[in-house]
Amino acid sequence: MDFNLTSEQKLFQKTIREFCNKEIKPIAGKIDKEEYFPKDLYKKMGRMGLMGMTVPQKYGGAGIDKVSYMIALEEISRVCGSTGITVEAHNSLGVGHIYEKGSEEQRKKYLPKLTNGEEIAAWALTEPNAGSDASAIQTTAALDGNEWVLNGTKQFITSGDVAWITTVMAKTDKEKGAKGISAFIVERDTPGFKIGQLEDKLGLRGSHTAELIFEDCRVPKENLLDKQDMGFVGAMNILDRGRTAIGAMSVGIACGALEDCIEYAQQRQQFGRPISKFQAIQWKIANMATEIEAARLLVYQAAFLEDQNVRFTKEASMAKLFASEMAMRATRNAIQVFGGYGYTRDYPLERYFRDIKLCEIGEGTSEVQRMVIARQLGL
């Protein structure tokens, strides 16, 4: 058992960190305050291979291993949660589903523009009345000649308003429940597809979250992704990857809070000495650092298992559950270390605190993760 990163992974980590510090960190505040979606930034990231990280090079991707993907998400989220979640949803869900379940024709048609950052991919499962119970979706797809006709509404879709293509889950057989759900690739300009309300969110405000509406939306027959009625199975497989990635994102946000805490505690003077010399502050920071390391190992374990083609459902849920709740504690305690300054927008702590909450909700709430883990344990 080797806990060391390879020399290639260390170099990759260093390269990504330098890029993030130079290109993302200076505009992270603007991204949050102005709900700014920096298209040019994602094109730069595409040129670096960050918009198709685990996709093979033959489709324009970087072809890196899953642990390296987690490293990248951690580094990006360390400076900007909004950018982190956009990259995560694009890679793990939008691009991931097409690569994992798409035909060769679909891969060749869609992946190159997505992996180079020219276009963004979205993924649509959640609906107003189908959140944790994803099998309860009401969006339907009926075959009419050479086209599928989609009707329904999707909610809380990351990048839904800026995406070129969206993978949409819809019921093709209402009588079969979850076993009657299929997945479809829907292009942005498809007739009958329109963008609804954009969500005004607590955090991750630079990541756009949209309602998607399908009214007799006619999709070519060849845009069925995978086999008919296999969409739910495919979606659950994709969510395992997404949950590990949310864990990495959580670790990244917590790392940003920890680094700021250490720097501030060493500079802030009270009672004639830096507050870093007080045991109460030291213990908070020590606990943060310890839990971050534990969460990172859970994330790396799940990613490693995926690389080995071993089922990692339990490990993905454990990584997401522990890392997201850990990061919530870490950002809360970081604000406490900063005191009144942590409650202001002069420092990024309040942004970290707002951003991390989504990680306890998105791609399966903490409660759902506990249900998944319990089932995997045979309960």
N, C-alpha and C positions, 0 to 999 in steps of 0.2 A: 504494500500500500504506500503510494507516494503522494504526499501532500504538497509537493513543490510544483509550481508552474514550469512548463518547459521554457527553454530560452526563446522560442518563437512566441509563446504566449506573453512572456515578460516584455519583449520588444513591442508586441502588439499593444499591450496595456500602456506602455510608455508613449507610444505614438498617439493613441486615442486620447490619453490624458492631456497631452500637449495641444492636440487639436481642440479639445473641449475648453481648455483654459484660454485659448486664443480666440476661438470663433464663437463659442456658445456662452460662456460665463459673462462676457461684457454686455450681452444683450438679454440675459435671462430676466432681469427686472422689467425690461420693456415688453418682452414676450408675455409676462404675467399681467402687468398693469394695463396694457393696451389690447390684450387678447390677440396678440400679433402672431400670425402664422408665416414664418420666414421661408418662403418657397426656395429662395436662392440658397439658403443654408442646407436644405435637404438635397438640392442638386450637388452641392459640395460634398455632402456625406455620401451621395451616390457614387461620386467619382472615387471616393475612398473605399468603396465596397460595403458601406454601412447600411445600405438600403436593400441588400439581398445577401445578408451575411452567410447564411447556411445553404444558399442555393448554389449548385455547381457552376463552375465557370462557363460551361457550354451554354448556359442561359443568361450569362452576364453577371452572375453572382460572384461572391468572394470564396465560397466553398470552405469556410472555416468550420472548426469543430464547435460543438454546442457549449463547451466550457468557455471558449473564447468569446462566443456570442454573449454569454452572461457577463464576462469581463467588460465588454463594450457597453452593455446596458447599464452596468453599475457606474462606469466612468461618466457616461452621458447624464444619468440621473443625479449624479453627485453635484452637478452644477445647474441642472434645469430639469425639473420633473415633467414639465409640459413637453419638452423635446424627447425625453425618455419614453413617455407613454405613446407618443406619436410613432417613434421608431419601433417600439415594441409591438404595437398593434399592426403596423405595416408589415413587419418581418414575420412575427409569430402567427398572426391570424390571416391577414389579407394575402400576403405572398405565400405564407406557409401552406395554406389550404390548396392553393392552385398548384404549387409544386408537389405536394404530397398526394393529392387526389386527382389532379388534372391529367388530361390526355396529352400526348406528345404535341399535338396540334395546338392545344390550349396553352401549354407551356411556352412554345415558340412564339405564339401570338402576343401573349401578355407579359411574360416575365422580363424580357430585356428592357422595356420602358420602365418597369417598376424597380428593377434592381439598380438601374443607373441613376435613380432619383428624379428622372424626368416627370414621372407620374407617381401618385400615391394610391395605395390600395386600402379599402375598408372591408369590414366583415360584419354582417348583420344577422344576429340571432335574437336579441332581446326585443320584447314588445311591451306595450303599456300594461298588459295583463299576463305577461310571461317573462318573469325575471329569473328567480331561482328555479322555478319549475319551467325549464326551457322547453320541455316536451309539449307544453300547453299553447304553443304558438298558434295564431289564427290566420296568418298570412297563407294564402292558397296559391297553387299553381296548377292550371288545367291545360292539357295539351289540345291545341286547336290547329290541325294540319301540321305545318312545319314550325309552329311557334308554341311556346309556353306563355300562358296569360297569367300574370301575377296580380293579386289583389291583396292589400293589407297595409299595415303600418309598422315600422320598426322604430325603436326608441333608444336613446343613449348610444348612438353609433359614432365611435371615434373616427374623426376625419371624414365623416359622411358627406359633408358639404364640399370638400376639396378633392375627393377621390375620383380617379378616372374610372376605376371599376370597383364594384362592391360584390362580395360573395354573399348571397341572400339565401337563408334557409326558409323553405315554405312547405306546406303540406300538400302532397300529391295524392294522398289517400287518407281522408279524415278518419276512416274506420280503424286504421292500424295504429293510431296514436304516434308514439315516437318512431315506430317502424314504418311510418308512412310519410316521413320528412325527406325532402331532397334539397340539394344545394344548386344554386344557379349563379352564373357570372353575369352581372348586369352592368352595362356600360353607362357612363354618365349621361349621354344624350339620348338614351332610349326613350321613345314616346311612351307616356304614361308613368314615367318615373320623375318625381319632383322632390325637392328638399323642403322640409317643413320647418318647424321651430328649431332655432339654435339655443342650446341650454346655457343659462347664466349660472355658472358653477361656483362653488366654494373655492376650489383649487384647480390646479392644472389648467389654468384659464387660457393658456396659449395653445392648448390642444382643443380643437373644435369638436363639439359633440352635438350631433344633429338627429332630428327626426326625419325618417325617410318614408315617403308615401308612394304606394303603387296602386294606380287606378287603371285597370285593363292594360297593364304594362306588358308589351309583347316582346318576348325574348326568343332569339333563334333557338331551334331545337338543339343545335350543337353546343349551346351554352350550358346545358346540364353538366354539372360537375360531378364526376364519379358516376356510379350507377343510380338509377331511380330508386328512391326510398332508402338510400344509404347515407343521406345527408346528416342525420342526427349522430350516427356512429362516427362519421368523419369529424363532425363538430366536436364531439367529446374527446377524440384523439388530439385534435388541434388545441383544445383547451388545456390539456396536460402540459403541452409546450408553453402555452401562454401563461399558465400559473407559475411555472418555474421562472419565466421571464419577469413576471410581476414581483417575484421574490428578489430577483437581482436588482430590479428597479428600487425596491424598498431598501435594500442594503446600500445602494448608492445614495439615496436621500439621507439615510441615517449617517453615512460617512461624511456628507457635506455638513451636517449638523455637528458631528463630533469634531471635525477639523476646525470649524469656526469656534467651537467651545474651548478647545485647547488654546487656540491663539488668544481669544478674549480673556480667558482665565489667567493667562500669563502676563497680560498687560494691565488688567483692571486692578487698581489698588484700593484696598479698604483696610482700615485699622493698621496702616503703616506697612502693609506688605501685599504682594499679589494674592488674589483670592485663590489661585492655584495651590497655595500653601495650606489652605484650610481643608481639614479632613472631609467635611461635608461636601465640598466641591470635588475633591479627589475621588470620593466614592461614587458620586454620580457619573463622572467621566469614566472611571474604571468599569462600572457596570455597563455603560454604553458600549465601550470598546469590546468587552467580553461577549456581550450579546450579538454584536455585529459579526464577530468572528464565527460564532455558532451558527448564525443565520447564513453566512456566506458558505460555510461547509455544507449545510443542507441544500443550498442552491447548486453548488458544484456537484454534489452527489447525484441529484436528479438529472443534471445535464450530462454527467458522465454515463449514467445508466442509459440515457437516450442514445448517446453515441455508441453504446454497446448493443443497441437494438433490444434492450431488455425493458419490459414493461415498468413504467415509473409513475403510475397514477398516484399511488400512496405517497411516494417521495416528493412528487410535484406539489401535492396538496399540503404536505408537511412544510415544505420550503416556503410556500406562499403564506400559509397561516402564521408560522413563527416569525418570518421576516417582516411581514406587514404589521403585526402587532408589536414586534420589537421596535420597529421604526417609529410607530406612534408614540411609544414610551420615550424613545430617544429624543424625538423632536420636542416633546412636552418638557422633558428634563433640561434640554438645551435652553429653552426659553427661560426656565427657572434660573439657570446659571447666569444668563444675561440680565435677569431681573427686569426692571422697567424698560430697558433698551430692547430686550427681546420681544416686547409687546408692540414695538413700533416698526415702521417700514424702513427705518434707517439701516436695518440689518435684515438679511434674508431668512432669519429663523422663522418668522411668522409665515413666510411663503412655504418653507419646508413643512411646517405644521399643517397648513391647509392642503398642500399637495398630497401628503402621505395618506390622508383619510381614504381616498379613492382605492388605495391598494388593499384595504380591508373589505372593499365592496365589489370592485370590478372583477370579472372573470370568475365569479363565484365568491359569495361572502364568506367571512370567517366561519359562520355557522354551517354553510354548505361544505366547506373544507373539512370540518369535523365530521360531518355525515359521511363524506367520501372516505376519510381515513378509517372511520368505524366500520364501514362496509368492507374495506380492504383487509381489515383485521378479522373478518368473519362474524361481525356482530349483527 
